[in-house]
């Protein structure tokens, strides 16, 4: 494997040296396996290349260097400098940039902007907690349904998705960055979680029993921490005291850039008496009742 790493390093150095000689290239950042160290024979060399043009789009360029695949993301200086305006803090692209390494920069503004990416505000982190929490509730519900219907293998997939989302929540909630390999990172930080994951993968006593234990573990965490995981919603309702539906909350400017399973979270919080639940009559133009919509405060 050391020979393989050396081969990748030579290819990477060759790409960087060529780009350094290009006067249109302002900066280069590397991300992915070259940073995390989990290289294997099929890995790509992944780099951001900042160039001095006015193209508004990010271009994906796929090439090879000494028979090693290279993936370049080309973007203009203006696109890079305006990144925070066009992307949510904590989004996939933002997390890639945060985890990347600046190889060289010939532009002070680019350097300063890159350094500013390495921070997610408490407000953004609190909203991402809701994203992961909503995903967890969805996957747990799906897993329980599949277990009840004796669809154990399908339930196992839902359970693993729930674990992945739980690990994302665990890391984000505790102030860590969320990366691709969230299960390994989170498991290394918590022995109890490590044991749950190991038992689920090895199937312990039986697949179904380990799935149930996994769900119990996640739900025990939520029993202790769900209110803190929902600080963004608690703050929102302090400022907005009227009853609102999940759709109204999702479309509010405070949340509208985030994909949150809001109704699932609101139902959970109402069942725990953290929020109040009410009903609003929805009527057609003729005044006939269509239904009673769930609203929360």
HELIX and SHEET records of a PDB file:
HELIX    1   1 UNK A    2  UNK A   20  1                                  19    
HELIX    2   2 UNK A   33  UNK A   36  1                                   4    
HELIX    3   3 UNK A   77  UNK A   81  1                                   5    
HELIX    4   4 UNK A   83  UNK A   86  1                                   4    
HELIX    5   5 UNK A   92  UNK A   99  1                                   8    
HELIX    6   6 UNK A  108  UNK A  117  1                                  10    
HELIX    7   7 UNK A  122  UNK A  148  1                                  27    
HELIX    8   8 UNK A  152  UNK A  173  1                                  22    
HELIX    9   9 UNK A  182  UNK A  189  1                                   8    
HELIX   10  10 UNK A  191  UNK A  202  1                                  12    
HELIX   11  11 UNK A  207  UNK A  229  1                                  23    
HELIX   12  12 UNK A  231  UNK A  239  1                                   9    
HELIX   13  13 UNK A  246  UNK A  251  1                                   6    
HELIX   14  14 UNK A  262  UNK A  271  1                                  10    
SHEET    1   A 5 UNK A  59  UNK A  65  0                                        
SHEET    2   A 5 UNK A  68  UNK A  76 -1                                        
SHEET    3   A 5 UNK A  45  UNK A  51  1                                        
SHEET    4   A 5 UNK A  25  UNK A  31 -1                                        
SHEET    5   A 5 UNK A 101  UNK A 105 -1                                        
SHEET    1   B 2 UNK A 277  UNK A 283  0                                        
SHEET    2   B 2 UNK A 289  UNK A 296 -1                                        
END                                                                             
